[in-house]
Amino acid sequence: MAKMKLYNAANAYCSRRRMNLQGIARVYTTIVEIEERARVESPSLSEDLSIVRADLHALLMEALREAGISFTDRGHAARIAFDMTRAKTRIA
C-alpha cells in the first residue's frame, strides 16, 4: 500500500505536462539521496524507492533527450541531474 502511494505521488508530481527538466532532475536527485539513507534505516522503504527512482530515471533521460543534452549511459544521465541541481542550472 505504501509503495503504491509513493509511486503514485512521484508520478503525479513529475507529470511531463507540469514539470520541466530542472524539476525532474531535482525530484530524481532527492529520491536518490533518500534511498541511500533508507538502505540502512529501512530496507523495505529502500526497495520501494528504488522502483520509483527507476521510473524517474527513465523520465529524466527522456527529458534530457528532448532538451538536446547528450549522455553516454544511465550513470552519465544521473551525474548530469546532480550537476544541474548542485549548480542550480536552468535548462529547458
C-alpha positions as CSV (number, residue, x, y, z in Angstrom):
1,M,0.0,0.0,0.0
2,A,2.7,2.5,1.0
3,K,4.7,1.6,-2.2
4,M,1.8,2.4,-4.4
5,K,1.1,5.7,-2.6
6,L,4.8,6.7,-3.0
7,Y,4.8,5.6,-6.7
8,N,1.6,7.5,-7.5
9,A,2.8,10.6,-5.7
10,A,6.1,10.6,-7.6
11,N,4.4,10.1,-10.9
12,A,1.8,12.8,-10.3
13,Y,4.5,15.2,-9.2
14,C,6.7,14.6,-12.2
15,S,4.0,14.5,-14.8
16,R,5.6,15.8,-18.0
17,R,2.7,18.2,-18.5
18,R,3.7,20.1,-15.4
19,M,7.4,19.5,-14.8
20,N,10.5,20.7,-16.8
21,L,13.9,19.1,-16.9
22,Q,15.2,21.1,-13.9
23,G,12.2,19.9,-11.8
24,I,12.6,16.3,-12.9
25,A,16.3,16.4,-12.0
26,R,15.5,17.9,-8.6
27,V,13.0,15.2,-7.7
28,Y,15.2,12.4,-9.1
29,T,18.2,13.5,-7.0
30,T,16.1,13.9,-3.9
31,I,14.8,10.3,-4.3
32,V,18.3,9.0,-4.8
33,E,19.5,10.8,-1.7
34,I,16.6,9.5,0.4
35,E,17.0,6.0,-1.0
36,E,20.7,6.0,0.1
37,R,19.7,6.9,3.6
38,A,16.9,4.4,3.7
39,R,19.2,1.5,2.8
40,V,20.5,1.5,6.4
41,E,17.3,2.6,8.3
42,S,14.6,0.9,6.3
43,P,15.5,-1.7,3.7
44,S,11.8,-2.2,2.6
45,L,11.4,1.5,2.0
46,S,14.7,1.5,0.1
47,E,13.2,-1.2,-2.2
48,D,10.1,0.9,-2.8
49,L,12.2,4.0,-3.5
50,S,14.3,2.0,-6.0
51,I,11.3,1.3,-8.1
52,V,10.2,5.0,-8.1
53,R,13.8,6.0,-8.8
54,A,14.0,3.7,-11.9
55,D,10.8,5.3,-13.3
56,L,12.1,8.8,-12.6
57,H,15.4,7.9,-14.2
58,A,13.6,6.9,-17.4
59,L,11.7,10.2,-17.3
60,L,14.9,12.1,-16.7
61,M,16.6,10.5,-19.7
62,E,13.6,11.3,-21.9
63,A,13.7,15.0,-20.8
64,L,17.5,15.2,-21.4
65,R,17.0,13.9,-25.0
66,E,14.1,16.3,-25.6
67,A,16.4,19.2,-24.4
68,G,19.1,18.0,-26.8
69,I,21.5,17.1,-24.0
70,S,23.5,14.0,-24.9
71,F,24.7,11.4,-22.3
72,T,26.6,8.2,-22.7
73,D,24.7,5.9,-20.3
74,R,22.4,5.9,-17.3
75,G,25.2,6.9,-14.9
76,H,26.1,9.8,-17.0
77,A,22.5,11.0,-17.1
78,A,22.4,10.8,-13.3
79,R,25.6,12.8,-13.0
80,I,24.1,15.5,-15.3
81,A,21.0,15.6,-13.0
82,F,23.1,16.0,-9.9
83,D,25.3,18.7,-11.6
84,M,22.1,20.6,-12.6
85,T,20.7,20.5,-9.1
86,R,24.0,21.5,-7.4
87,A,24.7,24.3,-9.8
88,K,21.0,25.3,-9.9
89,T,21.4,25.5,-13.7
90,R,18.2,26.1,-15.6
91,I,17.9,24.1,-18.8
92,A,14.8,23.8,-20.8
